[in-house]
Amino acid sequence: MRQNIFNRRNFIKAAGIGSLASFGTGMLPDTTISAIKSAEPMKITKIEALRIRPGLKVEGKGIPWVWIRLHTDKGIVGIGETYPFTEGQIGALKDIAPRIIGKDPRNIERIWRDIFSRMSMYGAGGGDMRILTAVNIAQWDILGKALEAPIYSLLGGKSQQKLRVYNTYLDTWSSINNWEMDKDLDKIVNFLLERGIKGIKIYPFMIGDGNYISPADIEKELRWLKGIRDIAGNEMDIVLDIWGHWNLPCAMKICKACEPFNPLYVEDIMLMSNPQSYAALAQETSVPICMSETMATRFEYREYFESKALDVVMFDLTWCGGISEAKKIADMADTYFIPIVPHTGGGPVLWLSSIHVATSATNFAIMESVYPFYTHSWPYFIKNVPVPVNGYVTPPEEPGLGLEFREEPFKNGDIIVETIAEL
């Protein structure tokens, strides 16, 4: 592996730093690496937004991500990601760009706090928080490349040698195999078991207006849980995602009805606006309560911990404040002996960032994966997507995130690069 790295560096010495580094690989001559390691100042010299060409579909599905790139005067390029509202997020990037251009990207905590403090005075959240998250991920990518180390090693090393995954069943599967939950449940479950994946996320109870559910409705919505148990017994963990759909009385009824099927947890069954309501739910059911990919920063999670309102912590690395904040949320959860289960339903940078943070976390339990994403959508853009093997995924050992873009989407216009700020 070391020899391969040196060979790539020699190639870049001969060809010049420009072309490959511009794609975000961050491969540099030894002399530049030596200067960086000697703690010479570094500064952000250019900030770019990478849009996906409007109308582009991979395997019949649109692509919701936006990437950002931070270029430095040392030739290192960091990549970040967020989703799904491209125009609003690029607008937020234009707002904060003057405050980070020229700064040393390795000062990760200082830049995060300065941007967060300012946005909080105007109501932090939405596109502001998502773009701060993307910037933070790109900074960690730069730091890892500068130190020639994978990000997980900078977060404390390997607490996990490999990461167990479950699979989320989405309608994206229909473009690959035309399967549907109601008629093909046995095929879906066995497909996952054959690949060593022993957990599935499903979306029952997405009916009505969230204010009333009848006994007949509950019985009908339990059909997938019953089917999975009939097919796989207890070999398959079941995760229920209910997208904040229900009020408290209905949530209590649903959780009580699900108890005989022993789900791994129920995720976001109510809106994430009231920790006291979640605390009341947690007291009434044996089903573990999971929250929430939609929350951002340790400050939002704090009250849920203190209210005993959750049993499992989920965060999205491209929404919650970035790698820095995800690690802090994970550590905070660990003080309550609560496990983490990262959400990865976005793009490949989210997937890689989550793998690095989860690898470093002592309280990691399981992580989301989506088969069509890592086998179809992401490889269109990325050369080296980590793929689960026998139900587990491991982190890349390359510096930073370890991500390597394909050049073709840049050349054919499927990725559109917009310069936001430049020195």
Contacts in CASP RR format, 6 or more apart in sequence:
PFRMAT RR
TARGET T0000
AUTHOR 0000-0000-0000
METHOD contacts of the structure
MODEL  1
MRQNIFNRRNFIKAAGIGSLASFGTGMLPDTTISAIKSAEPMKITKIEAL
RIRPGLKVEGKGIPWVWIRLHTDKGIVGIGETYPFTEGQIGALKDIAPRI
IGKDPRNIERIWRDIFSRMSMYGAGGGDMRILTAVNIAQWDILGKALEAP
IYSLLGGKSQQKLRVYNTYLDTWSSINNWEMDKDLDKIVNFLLERGIKGI
KIYPFMIGDGNYISPADIEKELRWLKGIRDIAGNEMDIVLDIWGHWNLPC
AMKICKACEPFNPLYVEDIMLMSNPQSYAALAQETSVPICMSETMATRFE
YREYFESKALDVVMFDLTWCGGISEAKKIADMADTYFIPIVPHTGGGPVL
WLSSIHVATSATNFAIMESVYPFYTHSWPYFIKNVPVPVNGYVTPPEEPG
LGLEFREEPFKNGDIIVETIAEL
1 397 0 8 1.000
6 30 0 8 1.000
8 27 0 8 1.000
9 27 0 8 1.000
9 28 0 8 1.000
9 29 0 8 1.000
9 30 0 8 1.000
12 20 0 8 1.000
12 21 0 8 1.000
12 27 0 8 1.000
12 28 0 8 1.000
12 29 0 8 1.000
13 29 0 8 1.000
17 28 0 8 1.000
17 29 0 8 1.000
17 32 0 8 1.000
17 75 0 8 1.000
20 26 0 8 1.000
20 27 0 8 1.000
21 27 0 8 1.000
21 28 0 8 1.000
21 75 0 8 1.000
21 76 0 8 1.000
21 77 0 8 1.000
22 77 0 8 1.000
23 77 0 8 1.000
23 404 0 8 1.000
23 405 0 8 1.000
23 407 0 8 1.000
23 410 0 8 1.000
24 69 0 8 1.000
24 77 0 8 1.000
24 78 0 8 1.000
24 79 0 8 1.000
24 403 0 8 1.000
24 404 0 8 1.000
24 405 0 8 1.000
25 77 0 8 1.000
25 404 0 8 1.000
25 405 0 8 1.000
26 75 0 8 1.000
26 76 0 8 1.000
26 77 0 8 1.000
26 78 0 8 1.000
26 145 0 8 1.000
26 399 0 8 1.000
28 36 0 8 1.000
28 74 0 8 1.000
28 75 0 8 1.000
28 76 0 8 1.000
28 145 0 8 1.000
32 74 0 8 1.000
32 75 0 8 1.000
33 146 0 8 1.000
33 148 0 8 1.000
35 74 0 8 1.000
36 42 0 8 1.000
36 74 0 8 1.000
36 76 0 8 1.000
36 146 0 8 1.000
36 147 0 8 1.000
37 146 0 8 1.000
37 147 0 8 1.000
40 74 0 8 1.000
41 104 0 8 1.000
42 72 0 8 1.000
42 73 0 8 1.000
42 74 0 8 1.000
42 76 0 8 1.000
42 104 0 8 1.000
42 105 0 8 1.000
42 106 0 8 1.000
42 142 0 8 1.000
42 146 0 8 1.000
43 72 0 8 1.000
43 73 0 8 1.000
43 102 0 8 1.000
43 103 0 8 1.000
43 104 0 8 1.000
43 105 0 8 1.000
43 423 0 8 1.000
44 70 0 8 1.000
44 71 0 8 1.000
44 72 0 8 1.000
44 100 0 8 1.000
44 101 0 8 1.000
44 102 0 8 1.000
44 103 0 8 1.000
44 104 0 8 1.000
44 105 0 8 1.000
45 71 0 8 1.000
45 72 0 8 1.000
45 73 0 8 1.000
45 101 0 8 1.000
45 102 0 8 1.000
45 422 0 8 1.000
45 423 0 8 1.000
46 69 0 8 1.000
46 70 0 8 1.000
46 71 0 8 1.000
46 101 0 8 1.000
46 419 0 8 1.000
46 421 0 8 1.000
46 422 0 8 1.000
46 423 0 8 1.000
47 68 0 8 1.000
47 69 0 8 1.000
47 70 0 8 1.000
47 71 0 8 1.000
47 93 0 8 1.000
47 97 0 8 1.000
47 100 0 8 1.000
47 101 0 8 1.000
47 419 0 8 1.000
47 420 0 8 1.000
47 421 0 8 1.000
47 422 0 8 1.000
48 68 0 8 1.000
48 69 0 8 1.000
48 71 0 8 1.000
48 417 0 8 1.000
48 418 0 8 1.000
48 419 0 8 1.000
48 420 0 8 1.000
49 66 0 8 1.000
49 67 0 8 1.000
49 68 0 8 1.000
49 90 0 8 1.000
49 93 0 8 1.000
49 417 0 8 1.000
49 418 0 8 1.000
49 420 0 8 1.000
50 66 0 8 1.000
50 67 0 8 1.000
50 68 0 8 1.000
50 69 0 8 1.000
50 415 0 8 1.000
50 416 0 8 1.000
50 417 0 8 1.000
50 418 0 8 1.000
51 66 0 8 1.000
51 86 0 8 1.000
51 90 0 8 1.000
51 415 0 8 1.000
51 416 0 8 1.000
51 418 0 8 1.000
52 62 0 8 1.000
52 63 0 8 1.000
52 65 0 8 1.000
52 66 0 8 1.000
52 86 0 8 1.000
52 414 0 8 1.000
52 415 0 8 1.000
52 416 0 8 1.000
53 413 0 8 1.000
53 414 0 8 1.000
53 415 0 8 1.000
53 416 0 8 1.000
55 62 0 8 1.000
56 62 0 8 1.000
56 63 0 8 1.000
56 414 0 8 1.000
57 63 0 8 1.000
58 376 0 8 1.000
58 377 0 8 1.000
58 380 0 8 1.000
59 172 0 8 1.000
59 175 0 8 1.000
59 176 0 8 1.000
59 372 0 8 1.000
59 376 0 8 1.000
59 377 0 8 1.000
60 175 0 8 1.000
61 172 0 8 1.000
61 175 0 8 1.000
61 372 0 8 1.000
61 377 0 8 1.000
63 377 0 8 1.000
64 83 0 8 1.000
64 84 0 8 1.000
64 86 0 8 1.000
64 346 0 8 1.000
65 81 0 8 1.000
65 82 0 8 1.000
65 83 0 8 1.000
65 84 0 8 1.000
65 346 0 8 1.000
65 347 0 8 1.000
65 349 0 8 1.000
66 81 0 8 1.000
66 82 0 8 1.000
66 83 0 8 1.000
66 86 0 8 1.000
66 89 0 8 1.000
66 90 0 8 1.000
66 134 0 8 1.000
67 79 0 8 1.000
67 80 0 8 1.000
67 81 0 8 1.000
67 134 0 8 1.000
67 349 0 8 1.000
67 415 0 8 1.000
68 79 0 8 1.000
68 80 0 8 1.000
68 81 0 8 1.000
68 93 0 8 1.000
68 131 0 8 1.000
68 134 0 8 1.000
68 135 0 8 1.000
68 138 0 8 1.000
68 420 0 8 1.000
69 77 0 8 1.000
69 78 0 8 1.000
69 79 0 8 1.000
69 80 0 8 1.000
69 138 0 8 1.000
69 417 0 8 1.000
70 77 0 8 1.000
70 78 0 8 1.000
70 100 0 8 1.000
70 105 0 8 1.000
70 135 0 8 1.000
70 138 0 8 1.000
70 139 0 8 1.000
70 142 0 8 1.000
71 77 0 8 1.000
71 78 0 8 1.000
72 105 0 8 1.000
72 142 0 8 1.000
74 146 0 8 1.000
76 142 0 8 1.000
76 145 0 8 1.000
76 146 0 8 1.000
77 142 0 8 1.000
78 105 0 8 1.000
78 138 0 8 1.000
78 139 0 8 1.000
78 141 0 8 1.000
78 142 0 8 1.000
78 145 0 8 1.000
79 137 0 8 1.000
79 138 0 8 1.000
79 141 0 8 1.000
79 349 0 8 1.000
79 401 0 8 1.000
79 403 0 8 1.000
79 405 0 8 1.000
80 134 0 8 1.000
80 135 0 8 1.000
80 137 0 8 1.000
80 138 0 8 1.000
80 141 0 8 1.000
80 318 0 8 1.000
80 349 0 8 1.000
81 134 0 8 1.000
81 137 0 8 1.000
81 318 0 8 1.000
81 346 0 8 1.000
81 347 0 8 1.000
81 348 0 8 1.000
81 349 0 8 1.000
81 350 0 8 1.000
81 353 0 8 1.000
82 89 0 8 1.000
82 127 0 8 1.000
82 130 0 8 1.000
82 131 0 8 1.000
82 133 0 8 1.000
82 134 0 8 1.000
82 318 0 8 1.000
82 319 0 8 1.000
83 89 0 8 1.000
83 130 0 8 1.000
83 318 0 8 1.000
83 346 0 8 1.000
83 347 0 8 1.000
83 350 0 8 1.000
85 127 0 8 1.000
85 130 0 8 1.000
88 127 0 8 1.000
89 127 0 8 1.000
89 130 0 8 1.000
89 131 0 8 1.000
89 134 0 8 1.000
90 131 0 8 1.000
90 418 0 8 1.000
90 420 0 8 1.000
91 131 0 8 1.000
92 126 0 8 1.000
92 127 0 8 1.000
92 128 0 8 1.000
92 130 0 8 1.000
92 131 0 8 1.000
93 131 0 8 1.000
93 134 0 8 1.000
93 135 0 8 1.000
93 420 0 8 1.000
94 420 0 8 1.000
94 421 0 8 1.000
95 128 0 8 1.000
96 115 0 8 1.000
96 119 0 8 1.000
96 128 0 8 1.000
96 131 0 8 1.000
96 132 0 8 1.000
96 135 0 8 1.000
97 420 0 8 1.000
97 421 0 8 1.000
98 421 0 8 1.000
99 114 0 8 1.000
99 115 0 8 1.000
99 118 0 8 1.000
100 111 0 8 1.000
100 115 0 8 1.000
100 135 0 8 1.000
101 421 0 8 1.000
101 422 0 8 1.000
101 423 0 8 1.000
102 423 0 8 1.000
103 111 0 8 1.000
105 111 0 8 1.000
105 138 0 8 1.000
105 139 0 8 1.000
105 142 0 8 1.000
105 143 0 8 1.000
106 139 0 8 1.000
106 142 0 8 1.000
106 143 0 8 1.000
106 146 0 8 1.000
108 136 0 8 1.000
108 139 0 8 1.000
108 140 0 8 1.000
108 143 0 8 1.000
108 324 0 8 1.000
109 324 0 8 1.000
111 135 0 8 1.000
111 136 0 8 1.000
111 139 0 8 1.000
112 132 0 8 1.000
112 136 0 8 1.000
112 321 0 8 1.000
112 324 0 8 1.000
112 325 0 8 1.000
115 132 0 8 1.000
115 135 0 8 1.000
116 124 0 8 1.000
116 132 0 8 1.000
116 297 0 8 1.000
119 125 0 8 1.000
119 128 0 8 1.000
119 129 0 8 1.000
119 132 0 8 1.000
122 128 0 8 1.000
124 296 0 8 1.000
124 297 0 8 1.000
125 296 0 8 1.000
129 296 0 8 1.000
129 297 0 8 1.000
129 319 0 8 1.000
129 321 0 8 1.000
130 318 0 8 1.000
130 319 0 8 1.000
132 321 0 8 1.000
132 322 0 8 1.000
133 296 0 8 1.000
133 317 0 8 1.000
133 318 0 8 1.000
133 319 0 8 1.000
133 320 0 8 1.000
133 321 0 8 1.000
133 322 0 8 1.000
133 325 0 8 1.000
134 318 0 8 1.000
134 322 0 8 1.000
136 321 0 8 1.000
136 322 0 8 1.000
136 323 0 8 1.000
136 324 0 8 1.000
136 325 0 8 1.000
137 317 0 8 1.000
137 318 0 8 1.000
137 322 0 8 1.000
137 323 0 8 1.000
137 349 0 8 1.000
137 353 0 8 1.000
137 401 0 8 1.000
140 151 0 8 1.000
140 154 0 8 1.000
140 323 0 8 1.000
140 324 0 8 1.000
140 353 0 8 1.000
140 400 0 8 1.000
140 401 0 8 1.000
141 151 0 8 1.000
141 400 0 8 1.000
141 401 0 8 1.000
141 403 0 8 1.000
142 400 0 8 1.000
143 151 0 8 1.000
143 154 0 8 1.000
143 400 0 8 1.000
144 150 0 8 1.000
144 151 0 8 1.000
144 154 0 8 1.000
144 399 0 8 1.000
144 400 0 8 1.000
145 399 0 8 1.000
145 400 0 8 1.000
147 154 0 8 1.000
147 399 0 8 1.000
148 399 0 8 1.000
149 399 0 8 1.000
149 400 0 8 1.000
150 356 0 8 1.000
150 395 0 8 1.000
150 396 0 8 1.000
150 397 0 8 1.000
150 398 0 8 1.000
150 399 0 8 1.000
150 400 0 8 1.000
150 402 0 8 1.000
151 323 0 8 1.000
151 353 0 8 1.000
151 356 0 8 1.000
151 400 0 8 1.000
151 401 0 8 1.000
152 158 0 8 1.000
152 355 0 8 1.000
152 356 0 8 1.000
152 357 0 8 1.000
152 359 0 8 1.000
152 360 0 8 1.000
152 395 0 8 1.000
155 323 0 8 1.000
155 327 0 8 1.000
155 356 0 8 1.000
155 357 0 8 1.000
155 360 0 8 1.000
156 360 0 8 1.000
157 359 0 8 1.000
157 360 0 8 1.000
158 359 0 8 1.000
158 360 0 8 1.000
159 359 0 8 1.000
159 360 0 8 1.000
159 361 0 8 1.000
159 362 0 8 1.000
159 364 0 8 1.000
160 358 0 8 1.000
160 359 0 8 1.000
160 360 0 8 1.000
160 361 0 8 1.000
160 364 0 8 1.000
161 394 0 8 1.000
162 392 0 8 1.000
162 393 0 8 1.000
162 394 0 8 1.000
163 355 0 8 1.000
163 358 0 8 1.000
163 359 0 8 1.000
163 364 0 8 1.000
163 366 0 8 1.000
163 367 0 8 1.000
163 392 0 8 1.000
163 393 0 8 1.000
163 394 0 8 1.000
164 365 0 8 1.000
164 366 0 8 1.000
164 367 0 8 1.000
164 391 0 8 1.000
164 392 0 8 1.000
165 197 0 8 1.000
165 366 0 8 1.000
165 367 0 8 1.000
165 368 0 8 1.000
165 369 0 8 1.000
165 388 0 8 1.000
165 391 0 8 1.000
165 392 0 8 1.000
165 393 0 8 1.000
166 197 0 8 1.000
166 198 0 8 1.000
166 199 0 8 1.000
166 200 0 8 1.000
166 201 0 8 1.000
166 237 0 8 1.000
166 239 0 8 1.000
166 264 0 8 1.000
166 366 0 8 1.000
166 367 0 8 1.000
166 368 0 8 1.000
166 369 0 8 1.000
167 192 0 8 1.000
167 197 0 8 1.000
167 199 0 8 1.000
167 200 0 8 1.000
167 201 0 8 1.000
167 368 0 8 1.000
167 369 0 8 1.000
167 370 0 8 1.000
167 371 0 8 1.000
168 200 0 8 1.000
168 201 0 8 1.000
168 239 0 8 1.000
168 241 0 8 1.000
168 345 0 8 1.000
168 368 0 8 1.000
168 369 0 8 1.000
168 370 0 8 1.000
169 181 0 8 1.000
169 188 0 8 1.000
169 200 0 8 1.000
169 201 0 8 1.000
169 202 0 8 1.000
169 203 0 8 1.000
170 370 0 8 1.000
170 372 0 8 1.000
172 370 0 8 1.000
172 372 0 8 1.000
172 373 0 8 1.000
172 377 0 8 1.000
173 179 0 8 1.000
173 188 0 8 1.000
173 371 0 8 1.000
173 372 0 8 1.000
174 180 0 8 1.000
175 372 0 8 1.000
176 372 0 8 1.000
176 376 0 8 1.000
177 187 0 8 1.000
179 187 0 8 1.000
179 188 0 8 1.000
181 188 0 8 1.000
181 202 0 8 1.000
181 224 0 8 1.000
182 223 0 8 1.000
185 224 0 8 1.000
185 227 0 8 1.000
185 228 0 8 1.000
185 231 0 8 1.000
186 231 0 8 1.000
188 200 0 8 1.000
189 200 0 8 1.000
189 228 0 8 1.000
189 231 0 8 1.000
189 232 0 8 1.000
189 236 0 8 1.000
190 231 0 8 1.000
192 198 0 8 1.000
192 199 0 8 1.000
192 200 0 8 1.000
192 236 0 8 1.000
193 232 0 8 1.000
193 235 0 8 1.000
193 236 0 8 1.000
195 388 0 8 1.000
195 390 0 8 1.000
195 391 0 8 1.000
196 390 0 8 1.000
196 391 0 8 1.000
197 369 0 8 1.000
197 388 0 8 1.000
197 391 0 8 1.000
198 235 0 8 1.000
198 236 0 8 1.000
198 237 0 8 1.000
198 391 0 8 1.000
199 236 0 8 1.000
199 237 0 8 1.000
199 238 0 8 1.000
199 239 0 8 1.000
199 264 0 8 1.000
199 366 0 8 1.000
200 228 0 8 1.000
200 236 0 8 1.000
200 237 0 8 1.000
200 238 0 8 1.000
200 239 0 8 1.000
201 239 0 8 1.000
201 240 0 8 1.000
201 241 0 8 1.000
201 267 0 8 1.000
201 368 0 8 1.000
202 224 0 8 1.000
202 225 0 8 1.000
202 228 0 8 1.000
202 238 0 8 1.000
202 239 0 8 1.000
202 240 0 8 1.000
202 241 0 8 1.000
203 240 0 8 1.000
203 241 0 8 1.000
203 242 0 8 1.000
203 243 0 8 1.000
204 221 0 8 1.000
204 222 0 8 1.000
204 223 0 8 1.000
204 224 0 8 1.000
204 225 0 8 1.000
204 240 0 8 1.000
204 242 0 8 1.000
205 213 0 8 1.000
205 221 0 8 1.000
205 240 0 8 1.000
205 242 0 8 1.000
205 245 0 8 1.000
205 246 0 8 1.000
205 254 0 8 1.000
206 242 0 8 1.000
206 243 0 8 1.000
206 245 0 8 1.000
207 213 0 8 1.000
207 217 0 8 1.000
207 221 0 8 1.000
210 245 0 8 1.000
210 246 0 8 1.000
210 247 0 8 1.000
210 250 0 8 1.000
211 247 0 8 1.000
211 250 0 8 1.000
212 250 0 8 1.000
213 246 0 8 1.000
213 250 0 8 1.000
213 253 0 8 1.000
213 254 0 8 1.000
218 253 0 8 1.000
218 254 0 8 1.000
218 257 0 8 1.000
221 254 0 8 1.000
222 257 0 8 1.000
222 258 0 8 1.000
222 261 0 8 1.000
225 238 0 8 1.000
225 240 0 8 1.000
225 258 0 8 1.000
225 261 0 8 1.000
225 263 0 8 1.000
226 261 0 8 1.000
228 236 0 8 1.000
228 238 0 8 1.000
228 261 0 8 1.000
229 261 0 8 1.000
234 262 0 8 1.000
237 263 0 8 1.000
237 264 0 8 1.000
237 366 0 8 1.000
238 261 0 8 1.000
238 262 0 8 1.000
238 263 0 8 1.000
238 264 0 8 1.000
239 263 0 8 1.000
239 264 0 8 1.000
239 265 0 8 1.000
239 267 0 8 1.000
239 290 0 8 1.000
240 258 0 8 1.000
240 263 0 8 1.000
240 265 0 8 1.000
240 266 0 8 1.000
240 267 0 8 1.000
240 269 0 8 1.000
241 267 0 8 1.000
241 268 0 8 1.000
242 254 0 8 1.000
242 266 0 8 1.000
242 267 0 8 1.000
242 268 0 8 1.000
242 269 0 8 1.000
243 268 0 8 1.000
244 268 0 8 1.000
244 269 0 8 1.000
244 270 0 8 1.000
244 271 0 8 1.000
244 272 0 8 1.000
245 269 0 8 1.000
245 270 0 8 1.000
246 254 0 8 1.000
246 269 0 8 1.000
246 270 0 8 1.000
247 270 0 8 1.000
248 270 0 8 1.000
248 277 0 8 1.000
248 280 0 8 1.000
248 281 0 8 1.000
251 269 0 8 1.000
251 270 0 8 1.000
251 281 0 8 1.000
252 281 0 8 1.000
252 284 0 8 1.000
252 285 0 8 1.000
254 266 0 8 1.000
254 269 0 8 1.000
255 266 0 8 1.000
255 269 0 8 1.000
255 281 0 8 1.000
255 284 0 8 1.000
255 285 0 8 1.000
255 287 0 8 1.000
256 284 0 8 1.000
256 285 0 8 1.000
258 266 0 8 1.000
258 287 0 8 1.000
259 285 0 8 1.000
259 286 0 8 1.000
259 287 0 8 1.000
263 287 0 8 1.000
263 288 0 8 1.000
264 288 0 8 1.000
264 366 0 8 1.000
265 287 0 8 1.000
265 288 0 8 1.000
265 289 0 8 1.000
265 290 0 8 1.000
265 311 0 8 1.000
265 312 0 8 1.000
265 341 0 8 1.000
266 287 0 8 1.000
266 288 0 8 1.000
266 289 0 8 1.000
266 290 0 8 1.000
267 290 0 8 1.000
267 291 0 8 1.000
267 292 0 8 1.000
267 314 0 8 1.000
268 290 0 8 1.000
268 291 0 8 1.000
268 292 0 8 1.000
268 293 0 8 1.000
268 294 0 8 1.000
269 281 0 8 1.000
269 289 0 8 1.000
270 277 0 8 1.000
270 278 0 8 1.000
270 281 0 8 1.000
272 291 0 8 1.000
272 292 0 8 1.000
272 294 0 8 1.000
272 295 0 8 1.000
275 303 0 8 1.000
275 304 0 8 1.000
275 306 0 8 1.000
275 307 0 8 1.000
275 309 0 8 1.000
276 307 0 8 1.000
276 309 0 8 1.000
278 289 0 8 1.000
278 291 0 8 1.000
278 304 0 8 1.000
278 307 0 8 1.000
278 309 0 8 1.000
278 310 0 8 1.000
279 307 0 8 1.000
279 308 0 8 1.000
279 309 0 8 1.000
281 289 0 8 1.000
281 309 0 8 1.000
282 289 0 8 1.000
282 308 0 8 1.000
282 309 0 8 1.000
282 310 0 8 1.000
282 311 0 8 1.000
288 311 0 8 1.000
288 312 0 8 1.000
289 309 0 8 1.000
289 310 0 8 1.000
289 311 0 8 1.000
289 312 0 8 1.000
290 310 0 8 1.000
290 311 0 8 1.000
290 312 0 8 1.000
290 313 0 8 1.000
290 314 0 8 1.000
290 341 0 8 1.000
291 304 0 8 1.000
291 309 0 8 1.000
291 310 0 8 1.000
291 312 0 8 1.000
291 313 0 8 1.000
291 314 0 8 1.000
292 314 0 8 1.000
293 314 0 8 1.000
293 315 0 8 1.000
293 316 0 8 1.000
293 319 0 8 1.000
293 320 0 8 1.000
293 343 0 8 1.000
294 316 0 8 1.000
294 319 0 8 1.000
295 301 0 8 1.000
295 315 0 8 1.000
295 320 0 8 1.000
296 319 0 8 1.000
296 320 0 8 1.000
296 321 0 8 1.000
296 325 0 8 1.000
297 320 0 8 1.000
297 321 0 8 1.000
297 325 0 8 1.000
297 329 0 8 1.000
298 325 0 8 1.000
298 328 0 8 1.000
298 329 0 8 1.000
298 332 0 8 1.000
301 313 0 8 1.000
301 329 0 8 1.000
301 332 0 8 1.000
301 333 0 8 1.000
302 332 0 8 1.000
303 309 0 8 1.000
304 310 0 8 1.000
305 332 0 8 1.000
305 333 0 8 1.000
305 336 0 8 1.000
305 338 0 8 1.000
310 338 0 8 1.000
311 338 0 8 1.000
312 338 0 8 1.000
312 339 0 8 1.000
312 340 0 8 1.000
312 341 0 8 1.000
312 365 0 8 1.000
313 329 0 8 1.000
313 330 0 8 1.000
313 333 0 8 1.000
313 338 0 8 1.000
313 339 0 8 1.000
313 340 0 8 1.000
313 341 0 8 1.000
314 340 0 8 1.000
314 341 0 8 1.000
314 342 0 8 1.000
314 343 0 8 1.000
315 325 0 8 1.000
315 326 0 8 1.000
315 329 0 8 1.000
315 330 0 8 1.000
315 340 0 8 1.000
315 342 0 8 1.000
315 343 0 8 1.000
316 342 0 8 1.000
316 343 0 8 1.000
316 344 0 8 1.000
316 345 0 8 1.000
316 346 0 8 1.000
316 350 0 8 1.000
317 323 0 8 1.000
317 326 0 8 1.000
317 342 0 8 1.000
317 344 0 8 1.000
317 350 0 8 1.000
317 353 0 8 1.000
317 354 0 8 1.000
317 357 0 8 1.000
318 346 0 8 1.000
318 347 0 8 1.000
318 349 0 8 1.000
318 350 0 8 1.000
318 353 0 8 1.000
320 326 0 8 1.000
320 329 0 8 1.000
322 353 0 8 1.000
323 353 0 8 1.000
323 356 0 8 1.000
323 357 0 8 1.000
326 342 0 8 1.000
326 353 0 8 1.000
326 354 0 8 1.000
326 357 0 8 1.000
327 357 0 8 1.000
327 360 0 8 1.000
327 361 0 8 1.000
329 340 0 8 1.000
330 340 0 8 1.000
330 357 0 8 1.000
330 361 0 8 1.000
330 363 0 8 1.000
330 364 0 8 1.000
331 361 0 8 1.000
333 339 0 8 1.000
333 340 0 8 1.000
333 363 0 8 1.000
334 361 0 8 1.000
334 362 0 8 1.000
334 363 0 8 1.000
337 363 0 8 1.000
338 363 0 8 1.000
339 363 0 8 1.000
339 364 0 8 1.000
339 365 0 8 1.000
340 358 0 8 1.000
340 361 0 8 1.000
340 363 0 8 1.000
340 364 0 8 1.000
340 365 0 8 1.000
341 365 0 8 1.000
341 366 0 8 1.000
341 367 0 8 1.000
341 368 0 8 1.000
342 354 0 8 1.000
342 357 0 8 1.000
342 358 0 8 1.000
342 367 0 8 1.000
342 368 0 8 1.000
343 354 0 8 1.000
343 368 0 8 1.000
344 350 0 8 1.000
344 351 0 8 1.000
344 354 0 8 1.000
344 367 0 8 1.000
344 368 0 8 1.000
344 369 0 8 1.000
344 370 0 8 1.000
345 368 0 8 1.000
345 370 0 8 1.000
345 373 0 8 1.000
346 373 0 8 1.000
347 373 0 8 1.000
347 377 0 8 1.000
347 378 0 8 1.000
348 373 0 8 1.000
348 378 0 8 1.000
348 381 0 8 1.000
348 382 0 8 1.000
348 385 0 8 1.000
348 403 0 8 1.000
349 401 0 8 1.000
349 403 0 8 1.000
351 369 0 8 1.000
351 373 0 8 1.000
351 374 0 8 1.000
351 378 0 8 1.000
351 385 0 8 1.000
351 386 0 8 1.000
352 386 0 8 1.000
352 395 0 8 1.000
352 396 0 8 1.000
352 401 0 8 1.000
352 402 0 8 1.000
352 403 0 8 1.000
353 401 0 8 1.000
354 367 0 8 1.000
355 367 0 8 1.000
355 386 0 8 1.000
355 393 0 8 1.000
355 394 0 8 1.000
355 395 0 8 1.000
355 396 0 8 1.000
356 395 0 8 1.000
356 401 0 8 1.000
358 364 0 8 1.000
358 367 0 8 1.000
359 394 0 8 1.000
359 395 0 8 1.000
367 393 0 8 1.000
369 388 0 8 1.000
369 393 0 8 1.000
374 385 0 8 1.000
374 386 0 8 1.000
374 387 0 8 1.000
374 388 0 8 1.000
375 387 0 8 1.000
378 385 0 8 1.000
379 385 0 8 1.000
380 406 0 8 1.000
380 409 0 8 1.000
381 405 0 8 1.000
381 406 0 8 1.000
381 409 0 8 1.000
381 415 0 8 1.000
382 403 0 8 1.000
382 404 0 8 1.000
382 405 0 8 1.000
382 406 0 8 1.000
383 404 0 8 1.000
383 405 0 8 1.000
383 406 0 8 1.000
384 396 0 8 1.000
384 398 0 8 1.000
384 402 0 8 1.000
384 403 0 8 1.000
384 404 0 8 1.000
386 393 0 8 1.000
386 394 0 8 1.000
386 395 0 8 1.000
386 396 0 8 1.000
387 393 0 8 1.000
396 402 0 8 1.000
396 403 0 8 1.000
398 404 0 8 1.000
408 414 0 8 1.000
409 415 0 8 1.000
410 417 0 8 1.000
END
